[in-house]
Amino acid sequence: MSEPSRKIRVAICGGGISGLCLGVALSRYSHIKVDVYEAAGQFKEIGAGVMIWARTWRILELMGLAEDFAKVAHAPPDGSMGVGFDYRRSDAPKEGFRFRLVQMPYGCIRFHRASFLDAFVNHLPPDLAHFGKRLLSYAYPSNNTTRGAQLYFADGSTSECDILIGCDGIKSTIRTQMYENRAGETNDSSLLSYIKPLWTGTIAYRGLVGVENLKKMGGEDHRAIENPMMYCGKRRHAVSYSISQGNIVNVVTFVSEPEKNGSYYPDDDWVTECPQQELLDAYKNWEPEVERLLKCIERPTRWAIHHLKPLPFYVSNRVALLGDAAHAMAPHQGAGAGQAIEDAYILACLLGKATIDTVEQALLAYEKVRLPAANAVLQGSFESGKMYEFDSVHGEEYAVLGPAIQAQWNWISATTVEQDVGDAIEYFMRIAPRSRM
Ligand SMILES: Cc1cc2nc3c(=O)[nH]c(=O)nc-3n(C[C@H](O)[C@H](O)[C@H](O)COP(=O)(O)OP(=O)(O)OC[C@H]3O[C@@H](n4cnc5c(N)ncnc54)[C@H](O)[C@@H]3O)c2cc1C
């Protein structure tokens, strides 16, 4: 018996960028009841920068959030052509040189992560958030699809929902259970290989540099203050861009052992502090402006960069994966958070059209549109990193490498967000039983 008037109960597990964006987007629909379950005691982000591109900005506009995000961007985005990245060859102890300047509408829009997350938190109705709720497992009754799922939390409590969205990050508990369940149901143990994230063979060092400090250290007109920079060299590269109205430069540097891509990282701890000397040693004999920048990072953190093997499905019955839980990727195109926001927006548009009887078709339409797009960005992001380190098929041939790097950014404008939403809704309408809409 259908109950079109009953609210759809959506449980979002995880309150990072993906869970919060989805929570905000769904909270606007009166036929949807949303709960966000976060393991930590509060919503929080690490102290670093995050960049987004024009299509993510368009979503923030469509959600009515652009004004608030503009206040915390490095500068209010205005749609004019801007620098994506200024690519330089930098791994020699002399002045390096530019081998490609990538420009695009809006350029690279950048934020301090804490301000970025807060802009979502400020739009989330407060009663939707539940803290200290680490999901351990979920169970759907196998013989009664009209009943909801039971959620089991580490504090011993339980809850119920109609659909469960895994926004629980790269080590997702929900992905683990979804893939274990499917492997068991289908007798296909190869599905288990999608659960554990794979090390890319790359270590990243991160730090924030005060612009005043950089100027004092002799970098009065340091390029990193003005433009997003990509300093490239063999088996390593360094990214920098200014955030916080231009007062801070965010720096992430990468050191790669490409032969180790696809292995399991030997340590459970993927993020640790490290001495500044380790960072300086990794870029010894690079061009002086890189050394000057790195000398300003007194206490870098060290990150083992992981990604997922592209998943064959994001949805199983009434459970869906979103954000890093679905497609954690290497950060070489600054795209993981933007992809999470696209997931969240498209899923919300679909659920906005669904009833309790058509939620499964809405989830399938989400997967239909988002899986190929996000998996392609995941793979492209990894390939881009190889290009920046002269380890792709184009090697050090700048005449072909430059255009190839440029082409890696085509996904930003290959479709519009509105087209993708239209495709998803059209597919949903096609597969949803008419009698239940
Ligand atoms: C070095 C680096 C630089 C990057 N730079 C960029 C960039 O410039 N631009 C960009 O777009 N992307 C960037 N990314 C990627 C981006 O940070 C991620 O894609 C994004 O933060 C993922 O958000 P998420 O909400 O899916 O996951 P997370 O941020 O990991 O959030 C998951 C949340 O779920 C909670 N949680 C986990 N397990 C449970 C559970 N069992 N129960 C309840 N809650 C749970 C966690 O506490 C956390 O709050 C970068 C990544 C790295 C490593």
The ligand as a Gaussian input file, in Angstrom:
#p B3LYP/6-31G(d) Opt

LIG

0 1
 C       45.943000      17.017000       0.377000
 C       44.512000      17.132000      -0.072000
 C       44.088000      18.299000      -0.710000
 C       42.780000      18.393000      -1.198000
 N       42.398000      19.536000      -1.830000
 C       41.155000      19.623000      -2.354000
 C       40.739000      20.794000      -3.048000
 O       41.471000      21.773000      -3.136000
 N       39.499000      20.802000      -3.607000
 C       38.653000      19.742000      -3.506000
 O       37.539000      19.811000      -4.082000
 N       38.997000      18.638000      -2.832000
 C       40.217000      18.553000      -2.246000
 N       40.573000      17.438000      -1.550000
 C       39.581000      16.373000      -1.359000
 C       38.540000      16.748000      -0.304000
 O       39.202000      17.148000       0.885000
 C       37.628000      15.575000      -0.009000
 O       37.166000      15.037000      -1.223000
 C       36.417000      16.009000       0.826000
 O       36.827000      16.656000       1.997000
 C       35.589000      14.782000       1.160000
 O       34.509000      15.143000       1.969000
 P       33.560000      14.022000       2.576000
 O       32.544000      14.756000       3.356000
 O       33.121000      13.077000       1.528000
 O       34.501000      13.170000       3.561000
 P       35.187000      13.606000       4.920000
 O       35.639000      15.011000       4.881000
 O       36.209000      12.562000       5.210000
 O       34.020000      13.538000       5.991000
 C       33.554000      12.319000       6.500000
 C       32.829000      12.593000       7.809000
 O       32.205000      11.384000       8.235000
 C       32.478000      11.174000       9.606000
 N       32.446000       9.707000       9.795000
 C       33.354000       8.792000       9.362000
 N       32.946000       7.558000       9.686000
 C       31.748000       7.690000      10.316000
 C       30.815000       6.764000      10.876000
 N       31.040000       5.440000      10.846000
 N       29.682000       7.245000      11.456000
 C       29.436000       8.596000      11.477000
 N       30.274000       9.516000      10.965000
 C       31.415000       9.065000      10.383000
 C       33.846000      11.802000       9.826000
 O       34.062000      12.137000      11.195000
 C       33.773000      13.023000       8.923000
 O       33.217000      14.134000       9.584000
 C       41.869000      17.315000      -1.029000
 C       42.282000      16.172000      -0.362000
 C       43.581000      16.076000       0.133000
 C       44.003000      14.822000       0.849000

